[in-house]
Amino acid sequence: MPFNRETTGNQQPFYKYVLANLRLREGKSTDAKVITVIPPGSRVEILDEDDEWDKVRYDSQEGYVYRFYLSTSKYPWSNLNLREGDTPLAQTITIIPKGARVEVIDNLGDWSRVNYNGQLGYVFNYFLSDDGIQPGSLDYSNFYSNMNSFVNENAVKSPTDYLLTTDLRNKLTYVFKRNNGIWQQLYKWECTVGKPKTPTITGIFFINGRKPSFGTSAYLVKYATRIRGPYYYHSILYNSTGEYVIDGRLGMALSHGCIRLATENAKWIYDNIPNATTVVIQ
């Protein structure tokens, strides 16, 4: 399983790298007071993650930054050469172990410029994924047409008696419960997923943590159950005080990467799905 703060109990500091001049603010809003401007290439410690804003520590100062100006976490599914240039002939700086976290600074087509443990270099994108699991570990031929067959024919494993899957193509989320060794479908819900510029992560993940709500000065979401990092199952959008719905659209691709559900469905996951439950997203 790839490194992340959830699986390590948040014992180690977790860092990302700034891609452009970035304002550190006192709150999660572009109207919030600017504490300082963080220069590109700087390292910030991540203290908390939501779908748009991250709470960070920079140079002993804590505040909020817009997360789309930070590096993106990826995980190699095989031992991977970190090279001095974007060519297979470039000298190898070090070997990145399978499942280790790398921070993508720039995507260059087949190659990415990354930071691995403070070392800058280039890696071949084919070996990177959102979950650190080699493609082909599951047979996805039935994923978009028959989810019951997919989970049972693959004998998908989960550390709990529950399993969640989300079909990004058809924008559907499924809830399964184990019954005599067979996955039995409990629910099938329409959902909204990440837009093309901020896609939902794909792969195999494990539920870890939840928040009753989070948001900004513009909106609030309720019953947020963490998939990984800043990616959650959560409700449709409410106004900033949570009093009324401002965007209840489902069955669309328009989120910042999180998976939106009808509020009652997000609450069901929040109340009933244990930590460590497997999530499959494709």
Beta strands, then each sheet from edge to edge (+ up, - down):
strand 1: 15-17
strand 2: 22-25
strand 3: 34-38
strand 4: 43-49
strand 5: 53-58
strand 6: 61-66
strand 7: 72-76
strand 8: 80-83
strand 9: 92-96
strand 10: 102-107
strand 11: 111-116
strand 12: 119-124
strand 13: 128-129
strand 14: 162-167
strand 15: 172-179
strand 16: 182-190
strand 17: 193-194
strand 18: 203-206
strand 19: 210-215
strand 20: 220-228
strand 21: 231-235
strand 22: 237-238
strand 23: 245-247
strand 24: 253-255
strand 25: 259-261
strand 26: 278-281
sheet 1: 1+ 4- 5+ 6-
sheet 2: 2+ 3-
sheet 3: 12+ 11- 10+ 7- 13+
sheet 4: 8+ 9-
sheet 5: 16+ 15- 14+ 26+ 18-
sheet 6: 17+ 24+
sheet 7: 19+ 20- 21+ 25+
sheet 8: 22+ 23-
end
